[in-house]
Amino acid sequence: MLFEYLREPVPPHLLTSPEAFHYFEVAMLWIGWMPPKKLQFLYWIASTFIYTWSAVYLPVGITISFFIDIRTLKASELMTILQLFFNSVGMPFKVLFFRLYIERFHQAKEILSRMDRRCTEVEERLEVHRWAVRCNFAYLIYQMIYTCYTTSTVLSSAMAGALPWRIYNPLVDWQKDTLSFWEAALHEGVLMLFAVTQTLMSDVYPLLYGLILRAHIKLLRKRVEKLCMDPGKSSEDNYNDLVMCIKDHQLIHEFVEMIRPAITRTIFIQFLLIGVCLGVSFINILFFADIWTALATVAYITGIMVQTFPFCYVCDLMKSDCDLLEMAIFHSNWLTSSREYKRTLIYFLHKSQKPVAFTAGSMFPISTSSNIQVTKLAFTVVTFVNQMNLADKLK
């Protein structure tokens, strides 16, 4: 079933942590990122073609078209092309970073499987299932947002009798006749579906990592709160439970270090581009766009915002989760425990003071505060255009 991985939790048929990436992996297969067991040579040929077409030809084609048609472009068309251009320049790098670290993706899933083995109680497995469903649902939401932008831009441009993005096409002269126009429009639509899907996947995977990571941090906190609470357990049993919690904490940080390189580089590229992309979009809506182009641009702005904000927000939540874990360790029932138990608990408390945190390009922290700071650049761009009266000059 298509939505099987969004099902309600019904023991014993529960989702595991690696299954949080089910729809993401389906997209990886179709977009050329995950080779099947058979026909791998043909698959790699198709994968190379898709990447070259959507990640190399797209920004080059937009640049060529921009210089060829700059004198005939309407202001709204120019803004639409610039919106895509800045994103298309960053997209090859984001895709490249993920594919360079794709082996870490599989290793991270193995670590998640090891974390799942600690979920021996039904309540814990139910919690993992719920978070896996949230991850799969988040991917589908992203897919809907990005697809809506593509289709709305194609439809609004077609209704206006113009190509959506004016991507250079040496094989078809779209101004020749109606058939040529629709051939060129279809080419751009299909090209953008591939390009947008690759952009979507490079944008959504940090969020999926963050969501499933939060699930295991919360589960660890609940295990810590149960330490020394069972009167039927001996001191040795309680000590072993504490040691297992420490191992769980080490696994969490092992998972974080596994996913860190791809995330820090991807978010850095997004932070560099988000302000300019939003600024161009706001200029288009405020000064040039008609109602249909404005609706397509709103869909684009939504896509730009979900590139960074959800993961930045999840990073803030993970920091809070780590603080709560630290408090749970300190307030656990350790007063009557053995000296060895207390010594180990102090070690655990010390290690827990290192929160789960990510940085963009190893330069500044990934958080909602950083996201707001880079977003402010959009208002700077709009203010500059308004004060220089550039909008009237372009009309």
C-alpha positions in Angstrom: 0.0 0.0 0.0 1.2 3.5 -0.8 0.6 4.9 2.7 1.5 1.8 4.6 4.3 3.6 6.3 1.9 6.2 7.7 -0.3 3.6 9.4 -1.4 3.7 13.0 0.7 1.7 15.5 -0.7 -1.8 15.9 1.6 -4.3 17.7 3.5 -6.3 16.7 3.6 -4.8 13.2 5.4 -1.6 14.2 7.9 0.5 12.1 11.5 0.7 13.1 13.8 3.7 13.1 15.4 2.9 9.7 11.9 2.7 8.1 11.6 6.5 8.9 13.4 6.9 5.6 11.2 4.7 3.5 9.7 7.3 1.1 13.1 9.1 1.0 14.7 5.8 -0.1 12.1 5.2 -2.8 12.9 8.7 -4.2 16.6 7.9 -4.0 16.0 4.8 -6.1 14.0 6.7 -8.8 16.3 9.7 -8.9 19.5 7.7 -9.3 21.0 7.8 -5.8 20.5 4.2 -4.7 21.4 1.5 -7.3 19.4 -1.7 -7.3 20.9 -5.1 -7.1 20.4 -5.8 -10.8 21.2 -3.8 -13.9 23.6 -1.6 -12.0 25.6 -0.5 -15.1 22.5 0.8 -16.9 21.3 2.4 -13.7 24.6 4.3 -13.3 24.3 5.6 -16.9 20.8 6.8 -16.2 21.9 8.3 -12.9 24.7 10.2 -14.5 22.3 11.5 -17.2 19.8 12.7 -14.6 22.4 14.5 -12.5 24.0 16.1 -15.6 20.7 17.1 -17.0 19.1 18.5 -13.9 22.1 19.7 -11.9 24.6 20.9 -14.6 22.5 21.7 -17.6 19.8 23.6 -15.6 22.0 26.4 -14.2 24.0 26.6 -17.5 20.8 26.7 -19.6 19.3 29.4 -17.4 22.5 31.5 -17.7 22.7 31.2 -21.5 19.0 32.0 -21.8 19.3 35.0 -19.5 22.0 36.7 -21.7 20.2 35.8 -24.9 16.7 37.0 -23.9 17.5 39.7 -21.4 16.2 42.5 -23.6 12.9 40.7 -24.4 12.1 39.5 -20.8 9.3 41.0 -18.9 10.2 42.1 -15.3 8.1 39.3 -13.8 9.8 36.7 -16.0 13.2 38.0 -15.1 12.4 37.7 -11.4 11.1 34.2 -11.9 14.3 33.2 -13.7 16.5 34.8 -11.0 14.6 32.9 -8.3 15.4 29.6 -10.0 19.0 30.6 -10.9 20.2 31.2 -7.4 18.7 27.9 -6.2 20.0 26.0 -9.2 23.5 27.2 -8.5 23.4 25.8 -5.0 21.6 22.6 -5.8 24.5 20.7 -7.5 26.7 21.3 -4.4 23.9 20.1 -2.0 23.3 17.0 -4.0 27.1 16.4 -4.3 27.6 16.7 -0.5 24.9 14.1 0.2 26.2 11.7 -2.5 29.8 12.0 -1.2 28.6 10.9 2.2 26.0 8.5 1.1 27.9 5.6 2.7 27.4 7.4 6.0 23.6 7.4 5.4 23.7 3.6 5.4 25.9 3.5 8.4 23.6 5.9 10.2 20.7 3.5 9.6 22.7 0.7 11.1 23.3 2.7 14.2 19.6 3.4 14.4 19.0 -0.4 14.2 21.3 -0.8 17.2 19.4 1.9 19.1 16.1 0.0 18.3 17.4 -3.1 20.0 17.3 -1.2 23.3 13.6 -0.6 22.8 12.4 -3.8 24.5 9.2 -2.5 26.0 6.1 -2.1 23.8 5.7 1.5 24.9 9.2 2.3 23.5 8.5 0.5 20.2 5.2 2.4 19.9 7.1 5.7 20.3 9.6 4.7 17.6 6.8 3.9 15.3 5.1 7.3 15.8 8.3 9.1 15.1 9.0 7.0 12.0 5.5 7.9 10.7 6.2 11.6 11.4 9.4 11.3 9.3 7.6 9.7 6.4 4.8 12.2 6.6 7.3 15.1 6.7 8.9 13.8 3.4 5.5 13.6 1.7 4.7 17.2 2.9 7.9 18.4 1.4 7.2 16.5 -1.9 3.7 18.2 -2.1 5.2 21.7 -1.5 7.9 21.4 -4.1 5.7 19.7 -6.6 3.0 22.5 -6.1 5.7 25.1 -6.9 6.7 23.4 -10.1 3.2 22.7 -11.4 1.8 26.1 -10.4 4.7 27.9 -12.2 4.2 25.8 -15.4 0.5 26.4 -15.4 0.7 30.1 -14.7 3.3 30.6 -17.4 1.3 28.5 -19.9 -1.8 30.6 -19.3 0.3 33.7 -20.0 1.7 32.1 -23.2 5.3 32.1 -22.1 7.8 29.4 -21.0 8.0 29.0 -17.2 11.8 29.5 -16.8 13.1 30.2 -20.3 15.8 27.5 -20.0 18.0 27.5 -23.1 17.0 24.7 -25.5 19.1 24.3 -28.6 16.8 21.7 -30.1 13.5 23.5 -30.0 12.5 27.1 -30.9 9.5 27.6 -28.7 8.5 30.8 -30.6 8.1 28.9 -33.9 4.6 27.5 -33.4 2.2 26.2 -30.8 3.6 22.6 -31.0 7.1 23.8 -30.4 6.0 25.9 -27.5 4.4 22.9 -25.7 7.4 20.7 -26.5 9.7 23.3 -24.8 7.2 23.7 -21.9 7.0 20.0 -21.4 10.8 19.7 -21.5 11.1 22.4 -18.8 8.4 20.9 -16.7 10.0 17.4 -16.7 13.5 18.9 -16.2 12.3 20.9 -13.2 10.5 17.9 -11.6 13.8 16.1 -11.6 15.7 19.1 -10.4 13.1 20.0 -7.7 13.0 16.4 -6.5 16.8 16.4 -6.0 16.6 19.7 -4.3 13.8 18.4 -2.1 15.8 15.4 -1.1 18.9 17.4 -0.2 16.7 19.7 1.9 14.6 17.1 3.7 17.2 14.6 4.9 18.6 16.8 7.7 15.1 17.1 9.1 14.5 13.3 9.0 17.7 12.8 10.8 16.8 15.3 13.4 13.3 14.0 14.0 14.3 10.3 14.6 17.3 11.5 16.7 14.9 13.4 19.0 12.9 10.2 19.4 15.9 8.3 20.8 17.0 11.2 23.0 13.5 11.3 24.6 13.5 7.5 25.0 16.9 7.7 26.8 15.5 10.3 29.1 12.6 8.1 30.0 15.0 5.2 30.8 17.1 7.5 33.0 14.0 8.5 34.9 13.3 4.8 35.6 16.7 4.1 37.1 16.6 2.7 40.6 12.8 2.9 40.7 12.1 -0.8 40.6 12.3 -2.1 44.2 12.7 -5.7 42.9 16.0 -5.0 41.2 19.4 -5.5 43.0 22.2 -2.9 43.1 24.0 -4.8 40.4 20.9 -4.7 38.2 20.5 -0.9 38.7 24.2 -0.4 37.9 23.9 -2.4 34.7 20.9 -0.3 33.7 22.9 2.8 34.2 25.8 1.4 32.1 23.3 0.6 29.3 22.0 4.2 29.4 25.6 5.4 29.0 26.0 3.2 26.0 22.8 4.5 24.6 24.1 8.0 25.0 27.3 7.1 23.2 25.3 5.6 20.4 23.4 8.9 20.0 26.6 10.8 19.7 28.0 8.3 17.3 25.0 8.8 15.2 25.4 12.6 15.4 29.0 12.4 14.3 28.0 10.1 11.4 25.5 12.5 9.9 27.3 15.8 10.8 29.6 16.3 7.7 26.7 16.2 5.2 24.4 18.3 7.3 26.9 21.1 8.1 27.8 21.6 4.4 24.2 21.4 3.1 22.8 23.9 5.6 25.8 26.3 4.9 24.9 26.4 1.2 21.2 27.0 2.1 22.1 29.8 4.5 24.2 31.5 1.8 21.3 31.5 -0.7 18.1 31.8 1.3 18.3 35.6 1.8 18.9 36.4 -1.8 16.2 34.0 -3.0 13.6 35.3 -0.7 14.5 38.9 -1.6 14.0 38.3 -5.3 10.7 36.5 -4.6 9.4 39.4 -2.5 10.4 41.9 -5.2 8.5 39.8 -7.8 5.4 39.7 -5.7 5.4 43.4 -4.6 6.3 45.0 -7.9 5.8 42.8 -10.9 3.8 39.6 -10.6 0.2 39.1 -11.7 -2.1 37.0 -9.6 -1.1 33.7 -11.1 2.6 34.4 -10.9 2.2 35.7 -7.4 0.6 32.4 -6.3 3.4 30.4 -7.9 6.0 32.6 -6.2 4.2 32.1 -2.8 4.6 28.4 -3.4 8.3 29.0 -4.1 8.7 31.1 -0.9 7.1 28.2 1.1 9.7 25.9 -0.4 12.5 28.2 0.5 11.3 28.5 4.1 11.0 24.8 4.6 14.6 24.3 3.3 16.0 25.5 6.6 13.5 26.6 9.2 12.1 23.1 10.2 15.5 21.7 10.8 16.7 24.8 12.6 13.7 24.5 14.9 14.4 20.8 15.5 18.0 21.7 16.4 16.6 24.1 19.1 14.3 21.3 20.4 17.2 18.8 20.5 19.2 21.2 22.6 16.2 21.4 25.0 15.9 17.6 25.0 19.6 17.4 26.0 19.0 19.9 28.8 16.1 17.8 30.0 18.2 14.6 29.8 20.9 16.3 31.9 18.3 17.3 34.5 16.8 13.7 34.5 20.2 12.3 35.3 20.8 14.7 38.2 17.3 14.1 39.6 17.3 10.3 39.2 16.9 8.1 42.3 20.6 7.8 43.2 20.8 8.9 46.8 20.8 5.4 48.3 22.9 3.9 45.5 26.4 2.4 45.9 29.5 4.5 45.6 30.4 2.8 42.3 26.9 3.7 40.9 27.3 7.4 42.0 30.8 7.6 40.5 29.5 6.3 37.2 26.5 8.6 37.4 28.8 11.6 37.7 30.7 10.4 34.6 27.3 10.2 32.8 26.3 13.6 34.0 29.6 15.1 32.8 29.2 13.5 29.3 25.6 14.6 29.0 26.7 18.3 29.3 27.9 18.1 25.7 24.6 18.8 23.8 23.7 17.6 20.4 24.5 20.6 18.2 25.3 21.3 14.5 27.0 24.1 12.8 26.7 25.5 9.3 30.0 25.1 7.6 31.7 24.9 11.0 31.1 28.7 11.3 27.8 29.4 13.1 25.3 27.3 15.0 22.2 25.9 13.2 19.3 27.4 15.1 16.2 29.4 14.5 18.1 32.5 15.6 20.7 31.9 12.8 17.9 31.2 10.4 16.2 34.5 11.2 19.5 36.4 10.8 20.1 35.1 7.3 16.5 35.6 6.3 16.8 39.3 7.2 18.9 39.7 4.1 15.7 39.4 2.0 14.4 42.6 3.5 17.7 44.3 2.9 17.4 43.3 -0.8 13.9 44.7 -1.0 14.8 47.9 0.7 17.8 48.4 -1.6 15.6 47.9 -4.7 13.0 50.2 -3.4 15.4 53.0 -2.4 17.3 52.8 -5.7 13.9 52.9 -7.6 15.0 49.8 -9.6 11.5 48.4 -9.8 10.3 51.4 -11.9 13.3 51.1 -14.1 12.6 47.5 -14.9 8.9 47.9 -15.7 
